[in-house]
Amino acid sequence: MTLNLPEPVAAYFKADEADSDAVARCFLDNAIVKDEGHTYHGQAAIKKWKEDVSAKYIYTCEPLKCEQQDGKVVVTCRLNGNFPGSPADLRFFFKLAGEQIASLEIIP
């Protein structure tokens, strides 16, 4: 099934398969990511977050559903990998600003 994801969101999931630099470029300079109880501010911190996740886990992320909710794009994904609780369905809450991501919160 192919989802019709907004371009910045599609770019994020494509970058997530590549590397931390590609992921960081999807975000505004002052963007915020919230994941696993931590908050990361700015592209440098987001790049480090992605580097740490990639060093710790090997995973695939399959977007299953995309909807609008309270001004955010909410994508439900199935993650499979070598992390506790795999596979897991997670919700990615994206706040967009033009062609970039202003914030992302990942919630189980």
BELLIN-V683001 format. One record per residue. N is the residue number from 1. PHI is phi in whole degrees, 0 to 359 (999 if undefined). NEAR is the number of other C-alpha atoms within 8 Angstrom. Layout:
# BELLIN-V683001
N_PHI_NEAR + N_PHI_NEAR
This chain:
# BELLIN-V683001
1_999_3 + 2_258_3 + 3_266_8 + 4_267_5 + 5_272_7 + 6_303_6 + 7_308_7 + 8_298_11 + 9_287_10 + 10_300_9 + 11_297_9 + 12_299_10 + 13_294_9 + 14_293_8 + 15_296_12 + 16_299_10 + 17_278_7 + 18_261_8 + 19_205_10 + 20_293_12 + 21_297_7 + 22_298_10 + 23_297_15 + 24_300_11 + 25_292_8 + 26_286_12 + 27_253_13 + 28_298_12 + 29_303_6 + 30_254_9 + 31_292_12 + 32_231_12 + 33_239_11 + 34_241_11 + 35_207_9 + 36_51_6 + 37_80_5 + 38_241_6 + 39_239_8 + 40_241_10 + 41_249_11 + 42_89_11 + 43_299_13 + 44_296_8 + 45_292_9 + 46_293_14 + 47_300_12 + 48_297_9 + 49_303_9 + 50_295_11 + 51_301_10 + 52_295_8 + 53_298_8 + 54_292_8 + 55_286_7 + 56_273_6 + 57_228_9 + 58_249_9 + 59_207_9 + 60_240_8 + 61_231_9 + 62_246_7 + 63_297_10 + 64_251_10 + 65_209_8 + 66_225_12 + 67_212_7 + 68_263_8 + 69_209_7 + 70_52_4 + 71_78_6 + 72_240_10 + 73_265_13 + 74_250_12 + 75_245_12 + 76_268_12 + 77_233_13 + 78_258_12 + 79_256_13 + 80_238_10 + 81_177_10 + 82_262_8 + 83_249_8 + 84_301_4 + 85_88_5 + 86_289_9 + 87_283_8 + 88_220_9 + 89_263_9 + 90_238_11 + 91_252_11 + 92_252_13 + 93_259_13 + 94_259_13 + 95_251_11 + 96_260_12 + 97_223_8 + 98_66_5 + 99_263_7 + 100_230_10 + 101_263_16 + 102_271_13 + 103_204_12 + 104_219_12 + 105_235_10 + 106_252_11 + 107_231_9 + 108_293_6
